[in-house]
Amino acid sequence: MTADFAEACFLVDLSPVVRRRDIGEPGLRSLRRLALVVDAAVELARDPDVKLFLVADRSLRAGAREEFNDSADVRLLRDWVRRGLVEELEDADGRVLELCEMTGIPVITYDYYRDARVEFPFLQGNTDDFLQPVPGPGGTVRLMPMDMGVASDAQISRKSEETVLKKQGLLGPQRNPRSEVVRRNWRCPEPRCTLYDTRKGSSVMLPRMRGGAPTCDLHSLELVDDGPRTATAQVKLMLDGACVARFTLEDGSTVRIGRRPGPDGIALHGLVPDERAARISRVHVELLVTGGVVRVEDVSSYGTRWRATAGKTGPGPWRDLDKGARRDFRGGDQLELTEGVVLARSGRRFPTELAREWQRRTPPSGEVSGAVTRMY
């Protein structure tokens, strides 16, 4: 678990996970179910150090202590909240969707958020950003993509009668995510507050939006713009499906990756077996990061293959990367340098990439009120 969204690979809507009775031990509530989800996230990411950011309803620990299988779970949950490992709110749904829309981090949940389709239209027809824990063999858990379906106005209205729609103010006039919030550093006018300060805080929260302005969740004060935040993306080196190294790309950089690419490059010599390194060019690929978009060019002697892995249908087919031509290297994409040696972009996206994706998904006017497809 992590207290810093910048490290997170997955968001966890903790309350429905802890309450889910078809995974883990019997009983109404158990943190053992979270442990199984963590194992499933490690397996899906092929990364033993994968980070999860947890958000929970306050009622999870305060309203039904007797429903936990183990009373120690309540004390442990309280300690996680105190340490910032769980962001606790009166109602977590809005915050989970805020974070997903602002950062593009996929959400682990059982909730289809039918009552939030008006406030968060990106939910309609979404098959890419939500994962559901399902029982696996031998008491394990697997993470499977969720098809959020498309809800009609009538369905949304019926569900809205059960809960009050959240008015978070996170969307701009064109209903695009306010990615500029993620691109900036913020600090609270209260001198002792370090919740959002990248220089003083041990972890940095994303602001809450109140009346269209970034606001401190603790002091209810409008945050001060503290300059641009350096945008980064992460690339993982996978060897036979397991993560063996991570590299950070900064916006505005050009990064050469290969067996021995020279100064300022990423050398794979020593990270992969010698017999495979011999089939990797000295400079194999070049990654250009500009304007929050990552592009890749094959400059090798041996060739490079590319595929996309994000989406409900799973990994796509491997395709040859055209030599001398740059193509987008998006979140979830993979590059095969030689057999079993893969560079994988983390599913996390730059704010610019995220805004472009939401714009691509925006349905034509009136589509939300159209025909109903299956709701799961």
FENPEZI-V725240 format. One record per residue. N is the residue number from 1. RES is the residue in one small letter. PHI is phi as a letter, one per 20 degrees, with the letter a starting at -180 (999 if undefined). Layout:
BEGIN
((N;RES;PHI) (N;RES;PHI))
END
This chain:
BEGIN
((1;m;999) (2;t;c) (3;a;e) (4;d;d) (5;f;g) (6;a;f) (7;e;e) (8;a;f) (9;c;d) (10;f;c) (11;l;e) (12;v;c) (13;d;e) (14;l;f) (15;s;g) (16;p;f) (17;v;f) (18;v;f) (19;r;e) (20;r;f) (21;r;e) (22;d;e) (23;i;c) (24;g;m) (25;e;f) (26;p;f) (27;g;o) (28;l;f) (29;r;b) (30;s;b) (31;l;f) (32;r;g) (33;r;f) (34;l;f) (35;a;g) (36;l;f) (37;v;f) (38;v;f) (39;d;g) (40;a;f) (41;a;f) (42;v;f) (43;e;f) (44;l;f) (45;a;e) (46;r;l) (47;d;b) (48;p;f) (49;d;d) (50;v;f) (51;k;d) (52;l;c) (53;f;d) (54;l;d) (55;v;c) (56;a;b) (57;d;f) (58;r;f) (59;s;f) (60;l;g) (61;r;d) (62;a;e) (63;g;e) (64;a;b) (65;r;g) (66;e;f) (67;e;e) (68;f;f) (69;n;g) (70;d;c) (71;s;f) (72;a;f) (73;d;f) (74;v;f) (75;r;f) (76;l;f) (77;l;f) (78;r;f) (79;d;f) (80;w;f) (81;v;f) (82;r;f) (83;r;e) (84;g;n) (85;l;e) (86;v;c) (87;e;e) (88;e;d) (89;l;c) (90;e;f) (91;d;c) (92;a;e) (93;d;g) (94;g;f) (95;r;f) (96;v;g) (97;l;f) (98;e;g) (99;l;f) (100;c;f) (101;e;f) (102;m;f) (103;t;d) (104;g;m) (105;i;f) (106;p;f) (107;v;d) (108;i;e) (109;t;a) (110;y;d) (111;d;e) (112;y;e) (113;y;l) (114;r;f) (115;d;e) (116;a;d) (117;r;f) (118;v;f) (119;e;f) (120;f;c) (121;p;f) (122;f;f) (123;l;f) (124;q;f) (125;g;m) (126;n;f) (127;t;c) (128;d;d) (129;d;d) (130;f;c) (131;l;c) (132;q;d) (133;p;f) (134;v;c) (135;p;f) (136;g;d) (137;p;f) (138;g;m) (139;g;m) (140;t;e) (141;v;c) (142;r;d) (143;l;d) (144;m;d) (145;p;f) (146;m;d) (147;d;e) (148;m;f) (149;g;m) (150;v;c) (151;a;e) (152;s;f) (153;d;g) (154;a;f) (155;q;f) (156;i;f) (157;s;f) (158;r;f) (159;k;f) (160;s;f) (161;e;f) (162;e;e) (163;t;c) (164;v;e) (165;l;f) (166;k;e) (167;k;d) (168;q;e) (169;g;m) (170;l;e) (171;l;d) (172;g;e) (173;p;g) (174;q;e) (175;r;l) (176;n;e) (177;p;f) (178;r;e) (179;s;f) (180;e;f) (181;v;f) (182;v;f) (183;r;f) (184;r;d) (185;n;e) (186;w;c) (187;r;b) (188;c;e) (189;p;f) (190;e;f) (191;p;g) (192;r;e) (193;c;e) (194;t;c) (195;l;f) (196;y;d) (197;d;e) (198;t;f) (199;r;e) (200;k;d) (201;g;e) (202;s;f) (203;s;b) (204;v;c) (205;m;e) (206;l;e) (207;p;f) (208;r;e) (209;m;e) (210;r;c) (211;g;m) (212;g;n) (213;a;c) (214;p;f) (215;t;c) (216;c;f) (217;d;f) (218;l;e) (219;h;d) (220;s;l) (221;l;d) (222;e;f) (223;l;f) (224;v;e) (225;d;f) (226;d;d) (227;g;n) (228;p;f) (229;r;e) (230;t;f) (231;a;f) (232;t;c) (233;a;c) (234;q;d) (235;v;d) (236;k;d) (237;l;e) (238;m;d) (239;l;d) (240;d;l) (241;g;n) (242;a;d) (243;c;f) (244;v;d) (245;a;a) (246;r;c) (247;f;c) (248;t;d) (249;l;d) (250;e;d) (251;d;g) (252;g;n) (253;s;d) (254;t;c) (255;v;c) (256;r;d) (257;i;c) (258;g;a) (259;r;f) (260;r;b) (261;p;f) (262;g;n) (263;p;g) (264;d;m) (265;g;e) (266;i;d) (267;a;e) (268;l;e) (269;h;f) (270;g;n) (271;l;e) (272;v;c) (273;p;g) (274;d;g) (275;e;f) (276;r;e) (277;a;g) (278;a;f) (279;r;e) (280;i;d) (281;s;f) (282;r;g) (283;v;d) (284;h;e) (285;v;c) (286;e;c) (287;l;d) (288;l;d) (289;v;d) (290;t;b) (291;g;m) (292;g;m) (293;v;c) (294;v;d) (295;r;c) (296;v;c) (297;e;c) (298;d;e) (299;v;c) (300;s;e) (301;s;e) (302;y;d) (303;g;n) (304;t;c) (305;r;d) (306;w;c) (307;r;b) (308;a;e) (309;t;d) (310;a;f) (311;g;o) (312;k;f) (313;t;e) (314;g;n) (315;p;f) (316;g;e) (317;p;f) (318;w;f) (319;r;c) (320;d;f) (321;l;e) (322;d;f) (323;k;f) (324;g;n) (325;a;c) (326;r;e) (327;r;c) (328;d;f) (329;f;d) (330;r;e) (331;g;g) (332;g;n) (333;d;f) (334;q;c) (335;l;c) (336;e;e) (337;l;e) (338;t;b) (339;e;g) (340;g;n) (341;v;d) (342;v;c) (343;l;e) (344;a;d) (345;r;f) (346;s;g) (347;g;f) (348;r;f) (349;r;c) (350;f;f) (351;p;g) (352;t;f) (353;e;f) (354;l;f) (355;a;f) (356;r;f) (357;e;f) (358;w;f) (359;q;f) (360;r;f) (361;r;e) (362;t;g) (363;p;f) (364;p;g) (365;s;g) (366;g;n) (367;e;f) (368;v;f) (369;s;e) (370;g;e) (371;a;f) (372;v;e) (373;t;d) (374;r;f) (375;m;d) (376;y;e))
END
